[in-house]
Amino acid sequence: MYDLKMDAANWRTSSRSGANGNCVEVADNLAAVVAVRDSKDPGGPVLVFVAEGWRRFTVEVKGREFNRS
């Protein structure tokens, strides 16, 4: 179990995010986890991933391992 203090999170958006506000923010400065939230709702729910799982996910997305419908 991790002691998650979201007030210590350093949130950032992708440099590829458009001006329309439809993006997510990621906090990767937390110990052993990566937090993700909706940029339009910063006070809303936060998804938390084990850091290695998030790293693998981003590698696969960049490698286009997921099919688009």
N, CA, C and O atoms as CSV, one atom per row, in Angstrom:
chain,resi,resn,atom,element,x,y,z
A,1,MET,N,N,0.846,-1.184,0.000
A,1,MET,CA,C,0.000,0.000,0.000
A,1,MET,C,C,0.881,1.233,0.000
A,1,MET,O,O,1.905,1.271,0.682
A,2,TYR,N,N,0.491,2.230,-0.755
A,2,TYR,CA,C,1.246,3.475,-0.855
A,2,TYR,C,C,0.519,4.578,-0.096
A,2,TYR,O,O,-0.710,4.630,-0.076
A,3,ASP,N,N,1.292,5.450,0.521
A,3,ASP,CA,C,0.730,6.634,1.166
A,3,ASP,C,C,0.699,7.735,0.110
A,3,ASP,O,O,1.711,8.390,-0.139
A,4,LEU,N,N,-0.458,7.937,-0.510
A,4,LEU,CA,C,-0.563,8.876,-1.617
A,4,LEU,C,C,-1.026,10.238,-1.135
A,4,LEU,O,O,-2.119,10.378,-0.588
A,5,LYS,N,N,-0.206,11.210,-1.339
A,5,LYS,CA,C,-0.542,12.590,-1.005
A,5,LYS,C,C,-0.596,13.373,-2.310
A,5,LYS,O,O,0.430,13.804,-2.835
A,6,MET,N,N,-1.807,13.550,-2.822
A,6,MET,CA,C,-1.957,14.218,-4.108
A,6,MET,C,C,-1.566,15.698,-4.046
A,6,MET,O,O,-1.309,16.308,-5.083
A,7,ASP,N,N,-1.519,16.279,-2.845
A,7,ASP,CA,C,-1.095,17.677,-2.759
A,7,ASP,C,C,0.382,17.822,-3.105
A,7,ASP,O,O,0.834,18.933,-3.381
A,8,ALA,N,N,1.152,16.724,-3.098
A,8,ALA,CA,C,2.563,16.756,-3.471
A,8,ALA,C,C,2.759,16.467,-4.966
A,8,ALA,O,O,3.879,16.527,-5.474
A,9,ALA,N,N,1.670,16.156,-5.657
A,9,ALA,CA,C,1.769,15.797,-7.074
A,9,ALA,C,C,2.130,17.016,-7.922
A,9,ALA,O,O,1.597,18.109,-7.732
A,10,ASN,N,N,3.042,16.795,-8.855
A,10,ASN,CA,C,3.432,17.818,-9.814
A,10,ASN,C,C,2.761,17.463,-11.142
A,10,ASN,O,O,3.278,16.649,-11.907
A,11,TRP,N,N,1.607,18.080,-11.410
A,11,TRP,CA,C,0.789,17.737,-12.572
A,11,TRP,C,C,1.315,18.420,-13.823
A,11,TRP,O,O,1.757,19.568,-13.779
A,12,ARG,N,N,1.264,17.699,-14.940
A,12,ARG,CA,C,1.655,18.271,-16.238
A,12,ARG,C,C,0.767,17.687,-17.328
A,12,ARG,O,O,0.243,16.581,-17.195
A,13,THR,N,N,0.608,18.437,-18.391
A,13,THR,CA,C,-0.130,17.953,-19.555
A,13,THR,C,C,0.858,17.676,-20.678
A,13,THR,O,O,1.985,18.170,-20.667
A,14,SER,N,N,0.432,16.900,-21.623
A,14,SER,CA,C,1.276,16.572,-22.764
A,14,SER,C,C,1.553,17.820,-23.585
A,14,SER,O,O,0.704,18.704,-23.703
A,15,SER,N,N,2.747,17.882,-24.149
A,15,SER,CA,C,3.079,18.986,-25.051
A,15,SER,C,C,2.256,18.904,-26.332
A,15,SER,O,O,2.190,19.871,-27.090
A,16,ARG,N,N,1.633,17.764,-26.575
A,16,ARG,CA,C,0.791,17.587,-27.761
A,16,ARG,C,C,-0.680,17.882,-27.497
A,16,ARG,O,O,-1.508,17.744,-28.398
A,17,SER,N,N,-1.010,18.281,-26.294
A,17,SER,CA,C,-2.402,18.610,-25.973
A,17,SER,C,C,-2.808,19.861,-26.734
A,17,SER,O,O,-2.047,20.822,-26.837
A,18,GLY,N,N,-3.996,19.828,-27.251
A,18,GLY,CA,C,-4.505,20.976,-27.976
A,18,GLY,C,C,-5.086,22.008,-27.026
A,18,GLY,O,O,-5.099,21.818,-25.810
A,19,ALA,N,N,-5.560,23.092,-27.593
A,19,ALA,CA,C,-6.137,24.183,-26.809
A,19,ALA,C,C,-7.584,23.899,-26.399
A,19,ALA,O,O,-8.186,24.703,-25.688
A,20,ASN,N,N,-8.153,22.770,-26.835
A,20,ASN,CA,C,-9.557,22.477,-26.545
A,20,ASN,C,C,-9.792,21.951,-25.124
A,20,ASN,O,O,-10.944,21.827,-24.707
A,21,GLY,N,N,-8.737,21.643,-24.378
A,21,GLY,CA,C,-8.899,21.209,-22.991
A,21,GLY,C,C,-9.266,19.753,-22.812
A,21,GLY,O,O,-9.506,19.316,-21.686
A,22,ASN,N,N,-9.317,18.987,-23.895
A,22,ASN,CA,C,-9.649,17.564,-23.803
A,22,ASN,C,C,-8.376,16.743,-23.638
A,22,ASN,O,O,-7.912,16.095,-24.576
A,23,CYS,N,N,-7.828,16.781,-22.450
A,23,CYS,CA,C,-6.600,16.035,-22.226
A,23,CYS,C,C,-6.527,15.558,-20.779
A,23,CYS,O,O,-7.378,15.881,-19.951
A,24,VAL,N,N,-5.508,14.798,-20.510
A,24,VAL,CA,C,-5.270,14.325,-19.151
A,24,VAL,C,C,-4.016,14.986,-18.617
A,24,VAL,O,O,-3.178,15.477,-19.373
A,25,GLU,N,N,-3.905,14.989,-17.297
A,25,GLU,CA,C,-2.697,15.459,-16.639
A,25,GLU,C,C,-2.067,14.269,-15.939
A,25,GLU,O,O,-2.764,13.385,-15.441
A,26,VAL,N,N,-0.748,14.256,-15.907
A,26,VAL,CA,C,-0.009,13.156,-15.313
A,26,VAL,C,C,0.916,13.710,-14.243
A,26,VAL,O,O,1.557,14.743,-14.435
A,27,ALA,N,N,0.978,13.018,-13.120
A,27,ALA,CA,C,1.939,13.340,-12.067
A,27,ALA,C,C,2.859,12.142,-11.912
A,27,ALA,O,O,2.443,11.090,-11.428
A,28,ASP,N,N,4.118,12.303,-12.326
A,28,ASP,CA,C,5.054,11.189,-12.248
A,28,ASP,C,C,6.168,11.442,-11.233
A,28,ASP,O,O,7.220,10.804,-11.286
A,29,ASN,N,N,5.934,12.371,-10.315
A,29,ASN,CA,C,6.923,12.660,-9.280
A,29,ASN,C,C,6.614,11.963,-7.952
A,29,ASN,O,O,7.276,12.222,-6.946
A,30,LEU,N,N,5.627,11.096,-7.946
A,30,LEU,CA,C,5.234,10.392,-6.723
A,30,LEU,C,C,6.014,9.075,-6.611
A,30,LEU,O,O,6.352,8.463,-7.624
A,31,ALA,N,N,6.292,8.651,-5.400
A,31,ALA,CA,C,7.088,7.442,-5.177
A,31,ALA,C,C,6.395,6.192,-5.711
A,31,ALA,O,O,5.333,5.814,-5.218
A,32,ALA,N,N,6.988,5.550,-6.714
A,32,ALA,CA,C,6.590,4.244,-7.243
A,32,ALA,C,C,5.254,4.221,-7.980
A,32,ALA,O,O,4.851,3.156,-8.446
A,33,VAL,N,N,4.554,5.339,-8.105
A,33,VAL,CA,C,3.275,5.371,-8.813
A,33,VAL,C,C,3.211,6.573,-9.750
A,33,VAL,O,O,3.967,7.536,-9.619
A,34,VAL,N,N,2.279,6.482,-10.702
A,34,VAL,CA,C,1.969,7.596,-11.597
A,34,VAL,C,C,0.481,7.860,-11.463
A,34,VAL,O,O,-0.331,6.939,-11.547
A,35,ALA,N,N,0.124,9.124,-11.253
A,35,ALA,CA,C,-1.280,9.514,-11.106
A,35,ALA,C,C,-1.740,10.210,-12.381
A,35,ALA,O,O,-0.972,10.928,-13.019
A,36,VAL,N,N,-3.008,9.988,-12.745
A,36,VAL,CA,C,-3.586,10.560,-13.963
A,36,VAL,C,C,-4.945,11.136,-13.609
A,36,VAL,O,O,-5.721,10.519,-12.879
A,37,ARG,N,N,-5.233,12.334,-14.135
A,37,ARG,CA,C,-6.542,12.955,-13.899
A,37,ARG,C,C,-6.989,13.716,-15.145
A,37,ARG,O,O,-6.191,13.992,-16.040
A,38,ASP,N,N,-8.263,14.045,-15.184
A,38,ASP,CA,C,-8.861,14.832,-16.265
A,38,ASP,C,C,-8.503,16.291,-16.049
A,38,ASP,O,O,-8.760,16.840,-14.978
A,39,SER,N,N,-7.918,16.918,-17.045
A,39,SER,CA,C,-7.493,18.315,-16.900
A,39,SER,C,C,-8.671,19.265,-16.702
A,39,SER,O,O,-8.497,20.350,-16.147
A,40,LYS,N,N,-9.868,18.876,-17.147
A,40,LYS,CA,C,-11.051,19.728,-16.978
A,40,LYS,C,C,-11.636,19.635,-15.575
A,40,LYS,O,O,-12.459,20.464,-15.187
A,41,ASP,N,N,-11.212,18.622,-14.809
A,41,ASP,CA,C,-11.755,18.391,-13.474
A,41,ASP,C,C,-10.618,18.090,-12.493
A,41,ASP,O,O,-10.527,16.971,-11.988
A,42,PRO,N,N,-9.754,19.067,-12.218
A,42,PRO,CA,C,-8.587,18.811,-11.376
A,42,PRO,C,C,-8.923,18.386,-9.948
A,42,PRO,O,O,-8.078,17.792,-9.277
A,43,GLY,N,N,-10.112,18.668,-9.474
A,43,GLY,CA,C,-10.516,18.241,-8.143
A,43,GLY,C,C,-11.240,16.918,-8.136
A,43,GLY,O,O,-11.666,16.440,-7.085
A,44,GLY,N,N,-11.384,16.322,-9.311
A,44,GLY,CA,C,-12.127,15.081,-9.449
A,44,GLY,C,C,-11.284,13.858,-9.164
A,44,GLY,O,O,-10.218,13.955,-8.556
A,45,PRO,N,N,-11.763,12.704,-9.606
A,45,PRO,CA,C,-11.077,11.450,-9.318
A,45,PRO,C,C,-9.701,11.369,-9.979
A,45,PRO,O,O,-9.446,11.999,-11.005
A,46,VAL,N,N,-8.834,10.584,-9.370
A,46,VAL,CA,C,-7.472,10.366,-9.859
A,46,VAL,C,C,-7.267,8.869,-10.031
A,46,VAL,O,O,-7.584,8.086,-9.135
A,47,LEU,N,N,-6.740,8.475,-11.176
A,47,LEU,CA,C,-6.351,7.088,-11.406
A,47,LEU,C,C,-4.883,6.956,-11.028
A,47,LEU,O,O,-4.075,7.822,-11.364
A,48,VAL,N,N,-4.535,5.887,-10.337
A,48,VAL,CA,C,-3.153,5.682,-9.897
A,48,VAL,C,C,-2.664,4.348,-10.452
A,48,VAL,O,O,-3.322,3.318,-10.313
A,49,PHE,N,N,-1.499,4.393,-11.080
A,49,PHE,CA,C,-0.899,3.215,-11.696
A,49,PHE,C,C,0.467,2.945,-11.082
A,49,PHE,O,O,1.175,3.879,-10.707
A,50,VAL,N,N,0.837,1.686,-10.977
A,50,VAL,CA,C,2.203,1.335,-10.607
A,50,VAL,C,C,3.106,1.891,-11.713
A,50,VAL,O,O,2.782,1.764,-12.893
A,51,ALA,N,N,4.213,2.494,-11.349
A,51,ALA,CA,C,5.073,3.186,-12.312
A,51,ALA,C,C,5.483,2.295,-13.484
A,51,ALA,O,O,5.466,2.748,-14.629
A,52,GLU,N,N,5.848,1.052,-13.225
A,52,GLU,CA,C,6.266,0.155,-14.309
A,52,GLU,C,C,5.106,-0.144,-15.257
A,52,GLU,O,O,5.314,-0.234,-16.467
A,53,GLY,N,N,3.913,-0.295,-14.741
A,53,GLY,CA,C,2.749,-0.511,-15.591
A,53,GLY,C,C,2.471,0.680,-16.483
A,53,GLY,O,O,2.132,0.506,-17.654
A,54,TRP,N,N,2.607,1.888,-15.955
A,54,TRP,CA,C,2.412,3.112,-16.749
A,54,TRP,C,C,3.486,3.219,-17.827
A,54,TRP,O,O,3.198,3.597,-18.963
A,55,ARG,N,N,4.724,2.887,-17.468
A,55,ARG,CA,C,5.810,2.950,-18.450
A,55,ARG,C,C,5.530,1.998,-19.610
A,55,ARG,O,O,5.690,2.369,-20.773
A,56,ARG,N,N,5.113,0.775,-19.296
A,56,ARG,CA,C,4.803,-0.183,-20.357
A,56,ARG,C,C,3.634,0.281,-21.220
A,56,ARG,O,O,3.659,0.119,-22.440
A,57,PHE,N,N,2.616,0.854,-20.594
A,57,PHE,CA,C,1.465,1.376,-21.332
A,57,PHE,C,C,1.911,2.455,-22.324
A,57,PHE,O,O,1.529,2.414,-23.494
A,58,THR,N,N,2.708,3.409,-21.867
A,58,THR,CA,C,3.130,4.497,-22.764
A,58,THR,C,C,4.032,3.994,-23.888
A,58,THR,O,O,3.972,4.514,-25.003
A,59,VAL,N,N,4.863,2.996,-23.614
A,59,VAL,CA,C,5.700,2.411,-24.666
A,59,VAL,C,C,4.816,1.782,-25.736
A,59,VAL,O,O,5.063,1.949,-26.930
A,60,GLU,N,N,3.783,1.059,-25.305
A,60,GLU,CA,C,2.901,0.409,-26.267
A,60,GLU,C,C,2.071,1.423,-27.048
A,60,GLU,O,O,1.829,1.234,-28.240
A,61,VAL,N,N,1.637,2.482,-26.401
A,61,VAL,CA,C,0.888,3.523,-27.119
A,61,VAL,C,C,1.785,4.177,-28.165
A,61,VAL,O,O,1.374,4.370,-29.309
A,62,LYS,N,N,2.994,4.513,-27.776
A,62,LYS,CA,C,3.932,5.130,-28.730
A,62,LYS,C,C,4.267,4.185,-29.870
A,62,LYS,O,O,4.518,4.628,-30.991
A,63,GLY,N,N,4.274,2.884,-29.593
A,63,GLY,CA,C,4.548,1.883,-30.623
A,63,GLY,C,C,3.313,1.485,-31.395
A,63,GLY,O,O,3.364,0.597,-32.246
A,64,ARG,N,N,2.186,2.147,-31.098
A,64,ARG,CA,C,0.909,1.887,-31.774
A,64,ARG,C,C,0.453,0.445,-31.642
A,64,ARG,O,O,-0.056,-0.140,-32.598
A,65,GLU,N,N,0.635,-0.134,-30.448
A,65,GLU,CA,C,0.222,-1.499,-30.194
A,65,GLU,C,C,-1.294,-1.644,-30.045
A,65,GLU,O,O,-1.823,-2.754,-30.106
A,66,PHE,N,N,-1.987,-0.525,-29.850
A,66,PHE,CA,C,-3.437,-0.569,-29.671
A,66,PHE,C,C,-4.117,-0.250,-30.983
A,66,PHE,O,O,-3.722,0.683,-31.682
A,67,ASN,N,N,-5.135,-1.020,-31.320
A,67,ASN,CA,C,-5.891,-0.787,-32.543
A,67,ASN,C,C,-6.913,0.316,-32.317
A,67,ASN,O,O,-7.544,0.389,-31.262
A,68,ARG,N,N,-7.064,1.150,-33.295
A,68,ARG,CA,C,-8.102,2.185,-33.245
A,68,ARG,C,C,-9.374,1.626,-33.846
A,68,ARG,O,O,-9.343,0.906,-34.843
A,69,SER,N,N,-10.480,1.962,-33.236
A,69,SER,CA,C,-11.765,1.477,-33.761
A,69,SER,C,C,-12.341,2.492,-34.712
A,69,SER,O,O,-13.420,2.278,-35.264
